[in-house]
Amino acid sequence: MTPEATLPWASPAVAPPTVLRSRTEAEVYVASVCFKHGPPKLLGAELEWVVQHSGNPHRPLQARHLADALGAHVPSSLVPDSPQSLLPHGSTVTVEPGGQLEISSPPCASLTELIATVEGDTAALTDLLDPAGLILTGLGSDPHRPSRRLIDIPRYAAMETAFDRIGPMGRAMMCSTAAVQVCLDAGTATEVALRWAALHDLGPVLLAAFANSPWLGGRRTGWVSSRMQAWFALDPARTQPSRVPWGLTVGWDPAVDWARRALDTAVLCQRRPWGSWHVPSGVTFADWLSGALPGRPSTADLDYHLTTLFPPVRPQGHLEVRYLDTQPTGQWLVPVAVIAALLSDPAVTAAARDACAPTVERWLPAARRGLRDDTLAAAAIAVFELACQALPALDAPAEVQLLVEEITEHRVRRGRCPADDPVSAMAGPTRLHGGHPL
């Protein structure tokens, strides 16, 4: 949600901003920056956590307390002149509107490297918080506290105002939810359509299998993923899944579709050197190009607009999977490993799409019922079996392969997701054992 939270994916030097003169020029720009073609080599992860006071999960967080705990790693959203030092293994720290913490790994060349990086930096973050009596929780939503914005910056104030026009779920999404996000290269020009389609087709199945937020603000919502319930209740143009033709029609280009969508989505805020960033409701970026807001937008304005689009799969040069709840302690790497395995080979990716064919578009049943939905449960078994078969080719650590196999056998085959665990569903804060989940 914070623009600075995006992974520092390898890319050419950014050109100076230029004023945009037409919709066509803007669409060409979006397509060029959002889908970077090349052999798929890199893998990354962004982990978010709800932060609680140890022993008192109902106690509200305070911005100053959190900033002091993070020290030199605190982001500028909390301390404007912070050095924003990286964690020891290269991850950046950001703070979401309600005080949720996020680390964004550097792009890694292998699953093994990514796991070592994220585990090391998670341990370092945990050690920073521990003396302050703060702890990371393995839940996709805050089960105890009401949604309250902690970070007072113009971007979040404008977002809050825009989402309040729609309903209360905007504040819940901003301030009370947390995710595991997986980032992968878009692939070569011949692969990108398949990889984009597969991440969408897998969405309902993996959302259901990893749903982990049945409680929100002190009540059971009736959804296994209250986090995705909140997302789906927001502005559809901003948060709905992209449409993907099943047969991948010859000539179909996801970059063209995405560029059109970006231009037709309402502007959430307009950056200004002082004062508020609020904008009138319903003004799209295309409208801004036509003069609906003050000033002519530049490529920098369009770049910023793209950070305010929150679909389940988002292109940012690389592809970012956003439909996974934060996982129970020690299990964040399972969805990362599963997705990496399923996208590791075009044949495996195509087989995964075929397995998910009966579940395409079943996003809402997935968020509400998880693997209690029989169609999703059957597809999940097939998908996880494919992942288990593909993982050895990635040279993943043996303990990771074993963990994925155990979750396949003891949870997925039984039609269960983390939200179905009565122990973890309302679990209080837990400290990572020694800072390492495995």
C-alpha positions, 0 to 999 in steps of 0.5 A: 500500500505504501509506494516505497514498499515495492521491491527494488527489482532490477531495471534500467535507470528511470528517465526524468518525468515527462508531461503526458499529452494524450491517453494513447501516450499514457497507455503506451507508458503504462504497458512499458513500465508494468510488464518487463520482459525477460527470462524469469529468474528472480523471486521476492516476497513482501511480508506484512504483520499485525503488530500487538503488545505482548500479553495485551493484544487489545492495547492500541499501538502508538506511532512514537512507540513503534518508531522508537522500536524500529530505530534507524530502520523506521520509514519516512512515513513515521520519521521524515528524516529517518535514514531508513536503513535496510535490515541486515539481509537487505530488506526494507521496512515499511509501516502500513496505515494502522501500524502493520509492519512490512518487510520487502525482500530484495529480488533473489535468484533462488527460493533458497536465497529468498528464504534465507534472506526473509528469515534473517530479516524477520529475525532482525525485525523481531529482535528490534521489537522485542525490547519494546514489548511488541510482537508480530502475529501470524494472522491476516487481520487484527482480531481484537482492535477496531480499525484506527489509522496510526500514520498521518500522511497526506496519502493515507488521509486521502485514501481514508476519505475516498474509501469512507465514501464507499463504506467501513471496509476501507478503514479495515483494509487499510488499518487491520489486515496483513498479507504475504505477497509473492513477486516473480518476473513477468517472463519473456514475451512468449511467456508473460500471458500464460504466467499472468493468466495462471496467477489469476486462475490460481487465485481462488484456489490459493486464497482458499487454501491459505485463508487466515483471517476469520476474525476482525475487530473483535468479531467473527465475520463469517468469512475465512478471509476477512482481509479479502472480504474487505478488499472485495468490498472496495472500489471494483475498478481498483481492487477486482481481479483482471479479466483473463480469456481462458483460451489466451486468444492469439494476440491478447496482451495483458499489458494493453488491458492493464493500461486501459484499466489504469487510465479508467480507474479513479485517481485516489489522491493528487500529490501537492507540496502542501495541504491535503491530497484529496481529489473529487470522487470519480475523476479517472486518470484519463479525466485528469489528462482531459483537464479534470484536475489542476495541472497536466499529469506527468509520467511521475504522476502516472507512476504514483497512480499505479501504486494506488491500484490494488488488484489481486495480481498487480504488474509492477515490471514484475508480477505481484501476487496480493491475494494471500493472507499472512500465514501462521508463524513458520508458514509464510514460505509455504505459499511462496514455495507453492507459487514458485514451483507452479510457475517454474516451468511452462508445462507445470503452469499450464497443468495448474491452470487446467486443474483450476479451470472449474474454480475460475472466478470463484473469488468470493466463495474462496474468501467466504468458505475456503476449502469447505467449498468442494470445487475449490477443495478438489482443485487445491489437492491437484494444485498442491500435488503439482507443487510438491512434484515441481519443488525438487527441481527448484533445489528447495531446502529439504525442510521446505519440501517436507513442510509443503508436503505435510500441509498438503497431506494434513490440511489441504487433503482434509479441506481445511485452511489456517482459519479453520484451526480453532487455536490460531484463529484467535491466537494472541501474539507469538514470538518467532522461536529464536527469530526463525520459523523453521 
